[in-house]
Amino acid sequence: MTHSRKKTIVGLSFGLAAMLAIPGQGSFGARHAAYSSDPPLERTRQEVKMLDDLFKNLIVLIDETYVKKLGDVAATTAGKALFAKMKKSGWYDVRALGLTDVMRNQDDLPRDAFEETAAKKLVAGDAWYEEVSEKNGKRYLRVATGIPVVSENCVMCHANFKGNKGNVGALSYTVPMIQ
Ligand code: HEC
């Protein structure tokens, strides 16, 4: 049902884009319009991409700069403290997930149907998995993005990551659609 409705909307906007594709207007705009059947979704997806880049760069920078020995505070612990503050401020919900069978913190296990499906997709090699969900009449974008073993340093505390070339973790976002 939702699927067929989506198809119709996409079909419509293709037609519209064709009409709007005035020569000299720049083909990028027209091509972009053709795929923007859901502008709030596009905007929210863009925000998640930006946040994902910010969080991952921050966590890797903390790891590279401050985490030198086994007893040091893990960069993920610092990241999780930041996520808790962002959630408390009412922005959105972000969680760190573990995708291997050894967890440093059981709280990081995939928790619901979305995270379980996302975990399978990311372990299979996808970098991004998303779903649109609805709660109390409000739409949310849920996204899980993969975390590979980006540094030799990781293995110091996660011995089971050794030799793993795929995604060993994820960030799981629940973000209200930007209207
Ligand atoms: C100093 C030890 C240490 C280092 C180095 C380290 N981690 Fe962790 N990692 C931890 C601890 C402790 C947790 C649990 C954090 C918490 O819940 O506060 C954790 C949690 C995680 C999680 C969430 C799943 C779980 O096991 O709870 C992922 C994914 C993760 N780390 C990936 C990495 C990656 C990738 C690197 C390398 C960039 C890395 N870690 C480096 C100690 C470390």
Residues whose N, C-alpha, C, O or C-beta is under 5 A from the ligand:
A	BS01	HEC	D63 V67 K69 L70 D72 A74 T76 T77 A96 L97 G98 V102 M103 R104 N105 D108 P148 V149 V150 S151 N153 C154 M156 C157 V168 G169 A170
